[in-house]
């Protein structure tokens, strides 16, 4: 089941060495399973962020909370891959740190979109309607002034209903309060933010989405609003649930987990 996931799935031991990888992770980095199982997570991380990564894992090992990190990984060909990694600790019956499991989502498209936003508003709007991402823009008063064609196609809402504050209608009622709070706090501090919520698709089905945004400033430094992007992460959420079950099985029965793990790793050569 994990091997069929559309996101990368990784398990590593307490030293950081990868002990399980799925097919998608192999494809994302361009390595075979055999190659990756001889490497540590630091080996495939952009050298510029290795220390930051190791510090986050150290805190996790010492009892810290599970975390999500956006960072660059280094592919076999030397190119860099932006990914959002959701990292969970594996612990033994007495709470000792055994290693970690992670789900990695390729966010390269989103990062390229954010770079375009910083460069030019006009370029962004032109790019947005041709991007596979759902993109949006707000003004300094938090009113939504732009939603990309993909957002309207996904939600089924019209422009009249989506702009302003109408976009909230597409968020699950149970998630609106939290999403509004994250946005309000970010607007007060003028900092980038990220929020996860359920977004209603045009057929009425709610899909999990991650909404990430950066503030926009004028030449004089005045705050102009936010530019953001929305990605459907339902597959990642489903993979995370699978990982939680795997972690639970490992804690309760390490031998059983070892005997079953061969059914979820990718085969050598990808």
Protein Blocks (a to p, Z undefined) as FASTA:
>chain_A
ZZmpcbdcddddfkopafbdcfklmmmnopafklmmmccfklmgcfklmmmmmmmmmmmm
nopacdddddddddfkopacdddddddddddfkopafbdcdddddfklmmmmmmmmmmom
klmmmmmmmccbdcddddfkopafbdcfklmmmnopafklmgmjlmmmmpcfklmmmmmm
mmmmmmmnopacddddddddfkopacdddddddddddfkopafbdcdddddfklmmmmmm
mmmmmmmmmmmmmmlmmmmmmmmcccehZZ
